[in-house]
Amino acid sequence: MFIQTETTPNPATLKFLPGREVMGENGVVDFPDRESAARSTLAQALFELPEVARVFFGSDFISVTKGSGDWRNLKAPILGAIMDHFTRGEPLMTAYGAEESEAETVGEGDPEIVEQIKELIDTRVRPAVAGDGGDIIFKGFDGGSGTVFLHLRGSCAGCPSSTLTLKNGIENMLRHYIPEVSAVEAV
């Protein structure tokens, strides 16, 4: 088994590509801390490494964010844990453990505008940030202020360039296509 690695815009995060499906076509799971990893044996194994601060599973990749340490010392144990998991053929997720809730939303807005925002996020933004080892989830739209609320996950969470991505990339694109949007904020 050959696992490729890619850098991400977040210097604390590396993207690992095992050459096979991880979560599938539209699935993603974010483990922001050790406690959230109870439903995945692979996430638990990665959090056994003391320098690992966050784990994110994408469709065909795994993003690992380090809290401290040097990638030269951390990369090999991460590769070993991923390879060991896939060669044993264990399931990625177990049946137990609390599922993340993505249903919670912020603000209220015109349902037609909300659908347009969601479609743009799903078709233009999410594929681009997945390429960088992260994900962005729509959390709401305040029609009064024109503010779109987004939740950043994976390598996007805590990334130094995430503010630039939100303001110069996503906000500008949404404002171009949907005049009712005036701002984008991370929640």
Secondary structure, 3 states (H helix, E strand, C coil): CCCEEEECCCCCEEEEECCCCCCCCCCCEEECCHHHHHHCHHHHHHHCCCCEEEEEECCCCEEEEECCCCHHHHHHHHHHHHHHHHHHCCCCCCCCCCCCCCCCCCCCCCHHHHHHHHHHHHHHHHHHHHCCCEEEEEEEEECCCCEEEEEEEECCCCCCCHHHHHHHHHHHHHHHHCCCCCEEEEC
